[in-house]
Amino acid sequence: MAADYVVHEGRSGRYIKQPTGYRAFIPAPLPPDPHIEIDHEMQRILIEAHRELGRLEGSIQTLPNPDLFVFMYVRKEAVLSSQIEGTQASINDLLKAEAKVFDPETPQDVDEVLNYVKAMNYGLARLKDLPLSMRLIREIHGHLLNGVRGGQLQPGEIRRSQNWIGPQGSTLLNATFVPPPYQDAEIALSDLEKFLHAEDHIAPLVRIGLAHAQFETIHPFLDGNGRVGRLLITFFLCEQGILEKPVLYLSHYFKQNRLEYYDRLQAIRDKGDWEGWLKFFLRGVASVASQATRTAREIVDLRENHRVLIAEHFGASGGKAMQVLEHLYTRPTVTVNQVRELLGVSFPNANNLVERLTEHKILSEITGQARNRVFLYEPYIELFRKI
């Protein structure tokens, strides 16, 4: 590219004027040059983030089955990450959809949240035999947009046209930010993949903080970049063994601090302020890990309280009620027929047990129907509405 087309060049990359007049940003390869300055504040935040991650790992191990926490936490993340992109579906909408409960008031975009859950679970399973790579990211993207809004925008394929970020109605000429043209995006993605697996002395949390920001700057897809970029964080931490279970999701933090999130990303491009971004990112890791630790402990308390309630009030049927309670941590929606199959009892006996669990406010009926009723473990779900 001719030198006179370089509009601005800095630590994080260059703004290049394109032939049609708009400016596109071409990111410099990671790690930044000069290297990240780990000052006293950054060091303190990094230590706190690692400490909170350690506490989270320890708390997860106290759960009767860590995968039970993962089941609901993944769904909470799917809802929040999708809401950042404009969906309206709630965690109740998602659970109803998974339970095949027809509700005419359910937002149509609940399918996007269902796809997010599928894409997340698919990616976590694929990590067992495929490293975190652009191939895996493309596969995840394909699952994310399959059959939903954006499904016509090349799911699973790196874009072949220019995209941009800005308010509705903005164009390439007045956009807030224009990512690199697709040819440069492919080169930048290749460099990013190498950085993810480079053998150097960069701390893993710093590495994924840098990588997430770089991915959002590259914006390699026509749609779904934010959701894939947020998934990238958890996949990396699991692949590196920093997390044994996928229990750290930053969508809640990014949503709460949405304006700062976008401002910090833009400050990287305009000012090369990687340090400001990393401090923001690491604070988010510490905050989200701390909240997840509290939720894990609340789950343990809730389970014990409900076991005591059942022991005190259910008499001879207490053992079967305990079985249903444990089942609700694997799937917090249930029908009378499912209880019948789980316990191997008659329909009337299963129905009586469900009614008793409802009387004691362990279960809540969510269809409002007399037949084909579905019940929700409301107290458990409420713990995840708080995060």
C-alpha positions in Angstrom: 0.0 0.0 0.0 1.4 3.4 -1.0 2.7 5.4 2.0 0.3 8.4 1.2 -2.7 6.1 1.8 -1.6 5.7 5.5 -3.9 8.0 7.4 -2.7 7.1 10.8 -0.2 4.6 12.2 0.3 3.7 15.8 1.2 0.9 18.2 -1.8 -1.3 17.4 -2.0 -0.8 13.6 -2.7 1.5 10.7 -5.7 3.3 9.3 -5.5 3.0 5.6 -7.5 5.1 3.2 -9.2 2.8 0.7 -9.7 3.6 -3.0 -13.4 4.5 -2.5 -12.5 7.0 0.2 -13.2 5.3 3.5 -10.6 4.4 6.2 -10.1 0.8 7.3 -8.0 -0.3 10.2 -5.2 -2.9 9.6 -4.1 -4.3 13.0 -0.5 -5.0 13.8 0.3 -8.6 14.8 0.3 -9.5 18.5 2.0 -9.1 20.9 2.1 -5.3 20.9 5.3 -3.4 20.3 6.5 -2.0 22.6 5.5 -4.8 24.9 2.7 -4.5 27.5 3.8 -2.5 30.5 2.9 -4.5 33.6 2.8 -1.7 36.2 1.9 -2.1 39.9 -1.9 -1.7 39.2 -1.9 -4.2 36.4 0.1 -6.7 38.5 -2.4 -6.3 41.4 -5.4 -6.8 39.1 -3.8 -9.8 37.5 -3.1 -11.4 40.8 -6.7 -10.7 41.9 -8.1 -12.3 38.7 -6.0 -15.4 39.2 -7.0 -15.6 42.9 -10.7 -15.3 42.0 -10.4 -18.0 39.3 -8.8 -20.3 41.9 -11.6 -19.7 44.4 -14.1 -20.4 41.6 -12.4 -23.7 40.7 -12.5 -24.7 44.4 -16.1 -23.8 44.8 -17.2 -25.7 41.7 -15.6 -28.8 43.2 -17.8 -28.6 46.2 -20.9 -29.0 44.1 -22.6 -32.4 44.1 -21.9 -32.5 40.3 -20.0 -29.6 38.7 -21.7 -30.3 35.4 -25.0 -29.3 36.9 -23.7 -25.8 37.4 -22.2 -25.7 33.9 -25.6 -26.6 32.4 -27.4 -23.5 33.8 -24.4 -21.2 33.6 -24.0 -22.0 29.9 -27.6 -21.0 29.3 -27.3 -17.8 31.3 -24.3 -16.9 29.2 -26.2 -17.7 26.0 -29.0 -15.3 27.0 -26.7 -12.5 28.1 -24.3 -12.7 25.1 -27.3 -12.8 22.7 -29.0 -9.8 24.5 -25.8 -7.8 23.8 -26.6 -8.3 20.1 -30.2 -7.2 20.5 -32.2 -10.3 21.3 -35.0 -10.1 23.8 -35.3 -13.8 24.9 -34.9 -14.4 28.7 -33.6 -17.4 30.5 -37.2 -18.5 31.1 -37.9 -18.3 27.4 -34.9 -20.4 26.7 -35.9 -23.1 29.2 -39.4 -23.2 27.9 -38.2 -23.6 24.3 -35.9 -26.4 25.3 -38.8 -28.0 27.1 -40.9 -27.5 24.0 -43.5 -25.4 25.8 -45.5 -23.4 23.3 -46.0 -19.8 24.4 -47.3 -17.3 21.9 -45.5 -14.5 23.8 -42.0 -16.2 23.5 -39.7 -13.8 21.5 -39.0 -15.2 18.1 -35.3 -14.7 18.6 -35.1 -17.4 21.2 -33.8 -19.6 18.4 -30.7 -17.5 18.3 -30.1 -18.3 22.0 -30.7 -22.0 21.4 -28.1 -21.8 18.7 -25.7 -20.2 21.0 -26.0 -23.0 23.5 -25.5 -25.5 20.7 -22.5 -23.7 19.3 -20.9 -23.4 22.8 -21.4 -27.1 23.6 -20.2 -28.1 20.1 -17.0 -26.0 20.5 -16.3 -27.4 24.0 -16.7 -31.0 22.7 -14.5 -30.3 19.7 -11.7 -28.9 21.9 -11.0 -32.5 22.9 -9.7 -33.4 19.4 -9.1 -30.1 17.7 -7.0 -27.2 19.0 -8.4 -23.7 19.3 -7.9 -22.5 15.7 -9.6 -20.6 12.9 -11.0 -23.9 11.7 -12.8 -24.4 15.0 -13.9 -20.8 15.2 -15.5 -21.1 11.7 -17.3 -24.3 12.7 -18.6 -22.6 15.9 -19.8 -19.7 13.8 -21.6 -22.0 11.4 -23.6 -23.5 14.3 -24.3 -20.1 15.8 -26.0 -18.7 12.7 -27.6 -21.8 11.3 -31.2 -21.0 10.4 -31.5 -17.8 12.4 -31.1 -14.0 11.8 -27.8 -13.6 10.0 -28.1 -17.1 8.5 -27.9 -15.7 5.0 -24.5 -14.0 5.9 -22.1 -16.8 5.1 -22.3 -18.9 8.4 -18.9 -20.6 9.0 -17.2 -18.5 6.3 -14.7 -15.6 6.6 -16.3 -12.6 5.0 -15.6 -11.7 1.4 -16.8 -8.1 1.6 -16.2 -5.1 3.8 -18.2 -4.7 7.0 -18.3 -1.8 9.4 -19.5 -0.8 12.9 -21.7 2.1 13.7 -25.2 3.4 14.4 -28.1 2.2 12.3 -28.0 4.0 9.0 -24.3 4.6 9.0 -22.1 4.0 6.0 -18.5 3.1 5.4 -17.7 6.8 5.2 -19.2 7.8 8.6 -18.9 4.5 10.5 -17.6 4.4 14.0 -15.1 1.8 13.0 -14.2 0.0 9.8 -12.3 -3.4 10.2 -9.6 -4.5 7.8 -10.6 -5.5 4.2 -11.2 -9.2 3.9 -7.7 -9.9 2.4 -6.0 -8.2 5.3 -8.5 -9.9 7.8 -7.4 -13.3 6.6 -3.7 -12.5 7.3 -4.6 -11.0 10.7 -6.5 -14.1 11.6 -3.5 -16.3 10.7 -1.3 -14.1 12.9 -3.8 -14.3 15.7 -3.9 -18.1 15.6 -0.1 -18.2 15.9 -0.2 -15.8 18.8 -2.8 -17.9 20.7 -0.3 -20.9 20.7 3.0 -19.0 20.9 5.5 -20.2 23.5 6.6 -17.0 25.3 6.3 -15.5 28.7 2.9 -13.7 28.3 0.5 -14.7 31.1 -2.5 -16.7 29.8 -5.1 -14.1 31.0 -3.1 -11.3 29.4 -2.9 -13.4 26.2 -6.6 -14.0 25.9 -7.4 -10.4 26.8 -5.2 -9.3 23.9 -6.6 -12.0 21.6 -10.2 -11.1 22.3 -9.7 -7.4 21.5 -7.8 -8.4 18.3 -10.5 -10.7 17.2 -13.1 -8.0 17.6 -10.9 -5.6 15.7 -10.5 -8.0 12.8 -14.3 -8.7 12.8 -13.9 -11.6 10.4 -17.5 -12.5 9.9 -20.4 -10.5 8.5 -22.4 -11.3 11.7 -21.9 -12.9 15.0 -18.4 -11.5 15.7 -19.2 -10.4 19.3 -20.7 -13.7 20.3 -17.8 -15.8 18.8 -15.3 -13.4 20.3 -16.8 -13.9 23.8 -16.8 -17.7 23.4 -13.2 -17.5 22.4 -12.3 -16.4 26.0 -13.8 -19.5 27.6 -12.5 -21.9 25.0 -9.0 -20.6 25.5 -9.1 -20.9 29.3 -10.4 -24.4 29.1 -7.8 -25.5 26.5 -5.0 -24.0 28.6 -6.2 -25.9 31.7 -6.8 -22.7 33.6 -10.4 -23.7 34.0 -11.4 -27.4 34.4 -15.0 -26.6 33.6 -16.3 -23.8 31.3 -17.6 -21.5 34.1 -16.2 -18.1 33.3 -18.3 -15.9 30.9 -17.8 -12.2 30.6 -21.0 -11.2 28.9 -22.6 -10.0 32.1 -19.6 -7.7 32.8 -19.4 -6.5 29.2 -23.2 -5.8 29.2 -23.0 -3.9 32.5 -20.1 -1.8 31.2 -21.1 -1.8 27.5 -20.0 1.8 26.7 -16.7 1.4 28.4 -16.2 -1.9 26.7 -16.5 -0.3 23.2 -14.5 2.7 24.2 -11.6 0.6 25.5 -11.5 -1.4 22.2 -11.5 1.8 20.2 -8.8 3.3 22.4 -6.6 0.4 21.4 -7.0 1.2 17.7 -6.8 5.0 18.0 -4.2 5.3 20.8 -2.6 1.9 21.2 -3.9 1.8 24.8 -3.6 -2.0 25.3 -2.8 -1.5 29.0 -6.1 0.4 29.7 -8.0 -2.4 27.9 -6.2 -5.2 29.8 -7.0 -3.6 33.2 -10.6 -3.4 32.2 -10.6 -7.0 31.0 -8.8 -8.4 34.0 -11.2 -6.5 36.4 -14.0 -8.3 34.5 -12.4 -11.7 35.0 -12.1 -11.1 38.7 -15.6 -9.7 39.1 -17.3 -12.5 37.1 -15.3 -15.2 38.8 -16.2 -13.8 42.2 -19.9 -13.7 41.3 -19.8 -17.3 40.0 -18.2 -18.5 43.2 -21.0 -16.9 45.2 -23.6 -18.6 43.0 -21.9 -22.0 43.4 -22.0 -21.6 47.1 -25.7 -20.6 47.0 -26.4 -23.7 45.0 -24.9 -25.9 47.7 -27.0 -24.0 50.3 -30.2 -24.3 48.2 -29.7 -28.0 47.7 -29.1 -28.6 51.4 -32.1 -26.6 52.4 -34.4 -28.4 50.0 -33.0 -31.8 51.1 -33.9 -30.8 54.7 -37.3 -29.7 53.7 -38.0 -32.9 52.0 -36.7 -35.0 54.9 -39.0 -33.1 57.3 -42.2 -33.0 55.2 -42.3 -35.8 52.7 -42.3 -38.9 55.0 -42.2 -42.2 53.1 -42.1 -40.5 49.7 -39.0 -38.6 50.8 -36.5 -40.9 49.0 -38.3 -40.4 45.6 -38.6 -36.7 46.2 -34.9 -36.6 46.7 -34.4 -38.4 43.4 -36.5 -35.7 41.6 -34.6 -33.0 43.4 -31.3 -34.3 42.1 -32.7 -34.6 38.6 -33.8 -31.0 38.7 -30.1 -29.9 38.9 -29.5 -31.7 35.6 -32.6 -30.4 33.9 -34.6 -27.7 35.8 -37.8 -28.3 33.8 -39.8 -31.5 34.3 -43.2 -33.1 33.5 -45.3 -35.6 35.4 -44.5 -38.2 32.8 -40.8 -37.6 33.2 -41.1 -38.0 36.9 -43.0 -41.2 36.3 -40.3 -42.6 34.0 -37.5 -41.4 36.4 -39.0 -43.1 39.4 -40.7 -46.1 37.8 -44.0 -45.3 39.4 -47.6 -44.9 38.2 -48.8 -41.6 36.8 -51.1 -40.8 39.8 -48.2 -41.4 42.2 -45.9 -39.2 40.1 -48.6 -36.5 39.8 -49.1 -36.6 43.6 -45.4 -36.1 44.2 -45.1 -33.2 41.8 -48.1 -31.6 43.5 -46.4 -31.8 46.8 -43.2 -30.4 45.4 -45.3 -27.5 44.0 -47.0 -27.0 47.4 -43.6 -26.6 49.0 -42.5 -24.1 46.3 -39.7 -26.3 45.0 -41.6 -26.6 41.6 -43.7 -24.0 39.7 -46.0 -24.8 36.8 -45.2 -22.6 33.8 -47.7 -23.5 31.1 -50.9 -22.5 32.8 -52.6 -25.5 31.2 -54.6 -28.3 32.8 -52.8 -30.9 30.6 -49.3 -31.4 29.3 -48.0 -29.3 32.2 -44.4 -28.4 32.6 -42.8 -27.5 36.0 -39.8 -25.4 36.6 -37.3 -25.5 39.5 -37.8 -21.8 40.1 -35.6 -21.3 43.2 -32.6 -22.7 41.3 -33.3 -20.6 38.2 -33.6 -17.5 40.4 -29.9 -17.9 41.4 -28.9 -17.4 37.8 -31.2 -14.4 37.2 -29.0 -12.5 39.7 -25.9 -12.9 37.5 
